[in-house]
């Protein structure tokens, strides 16, 4: 079975003793929240990331991405190689218009 096979029944969610463990420190996402998302139908890293924001904090997934992927693979009963990594993006920051204006003035 592949990670995208949504017809499979993975059973009912049951709490685990370590569900309160923080996996994503930046966004304070626990293992239990990730596991719950999987049982709610999010079967890949991208979906879990968008729903829970794990991997979107200051470190951009440098500390939690592998852990999140391992949890998803374990819960789905597949290998981690079957899961695609989430696309990494540089954090965006607002820029004041005067900065653009001053840059334009230097180039001319």
RAGIMO-V612855 format. One record per residue. N is the residue number from 1. SS is DSSP state (A for helix, B for strand, O for the rest). PSI is psi as a letter, one per 20 degrees, with the letter a starting at -180 (none if undefined). OMEGA is omega in whole degrees, 0 to 359 (none if undefined). Layout:
# RAGIMO-V612855
n={N,N}
ss={SS,SS}
psi={PSI,PSI}
omega={OMEGA,OMEGA}
This chain:
# RAGIMO-V612855
n={1,2,3,4,5,6,7,8,9,10,11,12,13,14,15,16,17,18,19,20,21,22,23,24,25,26,27,28,29,30,31,32,33,34,35,36,37,38,39,40,41,42,43,44,45,46,47,48,49,50,51,52,53,54,55,56,57,58,59,60,61,62,63,64,65,66,67,68,69,70,71,72,73,74,75,76,77,78,79,80,81,82,83,84,85,86,87,88,89,90,91,92,93,94,95,96,97,98,99,100,101,102,103,104,105,106,107,108}
ss={O,O,O,O,O,O,O,O,O,O,O,O,O,O,O,O,O,O,O,O,O,B,B,B,O,O,O,O,B,B,A,A,A,A,A,A,A,A,A,O,O,O,O,O,A,A,A,A,A,A,A,A,O,O,O,O,O,O,O,O,O,O,O,O,A,A,A,A,A,A,A,A,A,A,A,A,O,O,O,A,A,A,O,O,O,O,O,O,O,O,O,O,O,O,O,O,A,A,A,A,A,A,A,A,A,A,A,O}
psi={q,r,h,j,n,i,i,q,o,j,a,q,p,p,q,q,h,j,i,j,p,p,g,o,h,g,j,l,p,r,h,h,h,g,g,g,h,g,i,j,j,o,j,r,g,g,g,g,g,h,g,i,j,p,j,j,b,h,i,k,j,h,h,i,g,h,g,g,g,h,g,g,g,g,h,i,k,r,q,h,h,i,p,q,q,q,p,q,q,q,p,q,q,q,p,q,h,h,g,g,g,h,g,h,h,h,i,none}
omega={180,180,183,179,184,180,182,177,180,177,180,177,172,183,176,183,182,181,179,179,178,178,179,183,182,183,179,179,181,176,179,178,178,179,179,179,179,180,174,173,178,190,177,185,182,180,179,180,180,182,185,182,177,184,180,181,185,183,179,176,181,181,187,187,181,179,180,180,180,179,179,181,181,181,180,181,179,177,179,179,179,181,175,174,174,180,177,178,177,178,179,178,178,178,180,182,181,178,176,180,181,177,180,180,180,184,185,none}
